[in-house]
Amino acid sequence: MSDQVNLEISYLQSKISIVSYKPTRFEIKDNNNTIVGIISKKGVEVPLDKVMRFQTLYKTLIDLDWKIKLSFEKAIKYAYSDSAWNNFSLIETGTKEEKFAYYYIENALFRTSSLWDMLAQLYNLYYDLNISINKVHYKKIFDPLEQYFSKFITNGTKIFDYIEQNDNSDCKGEWEGNHKFINKLRNKMTHKNSPNISAFSNFDFSFKNPPTYLLKRIIEDYSTVSKFINNFLDEIEEKVMNSSNNTTSL
């Protein structure tokens, strides 16, 4: 591999590896026994109920993050293989390695998109926004025009500014507008045609992006949303767990 390839791989792996989650976060113990769950009647909130809901979201997050990391690992392996790297063509159908790279990239893309809704679920629960779980969407939660936005205006503004950032891949370091680019890519994949093939018709006219280009954009977006999540989890843990410890000690 060339020095450039090794440099790119090292950069991507460093962005992935910096994301980690404590396995014992939101763990509650009573007389050294771990409380594994609490279920109350609908509309009735019992002590520790909210902590257990955070625990459910957190375990889901850890499971999701593991799958994203696995997809990135496989995608990097195939995208930077000699075959995919040396034989990429904007027009012709890709090699087997290139197809595998796109497959794992798509996996990572859709799961990374889920992280944004996971972040919104955490805000909905923590700030008691009372939005139905099935109707929580990050673009609604972090919309400055919503009345509840004032409850978390500082963090909410940072998140809103990022997801609305204009596309710019000519800047140094992390590219700008990664989220908008990825959102457009996902919508095309879901509602129109595969962005991983070049199309020349009235249905669509576009060239596919190299797998390595997509990896940089998706991994940087993954790193950003994971940072938003981790920072907010620290805030939640400090306040919610202190409250739960007071409850269990009664």
C-alpha angles and dihedrals in degrees: 000000000000123000089251092056093048090048093052093046091049091051093050094046091050091054090051099044094051088069112086138147130211108243094214098051111132091012111149124202129192115189088344091306118120114234105225100185151350126203121184135181116281110276093014118104116199127192112289092014092117092048090053090051089053088048091055091051091046094052089049089051093052091049091049093047092052091054092047092051091049091051091049092049092053093042093053091048093054099034092055096040114122091247097052095038098048100037104044113140128183091214111027125075110267131247123267089262091052091051091051089050092054091047094057092040090057089049091053093044096056093043092048088053087056089057090065091056089045088057089050091050090055091052092046092053099040096047094039093236088162094217112153111260091236092053099049112119124168095228090057095044093050096043108123090211092066114099094230092056090090089068090071102015096145098052093031092056092051090052094045092049091052098048090047094047113131119246115267122156094164095079125096122256116003113017120239124238094027092144095051090048093050093045090053090047092050093048091051091049091050102040108021127018140315112290088205094075126062113242129200109179143088087272091061140341113201145121122234119246121238113260091240091056091052092047093057093050097045095042092050090050090047090051092050098048090044089054091051089049096047094047091050092046089056089054093046094047094051094054104029098043092048088055092048093049089055089051096050092047093059 
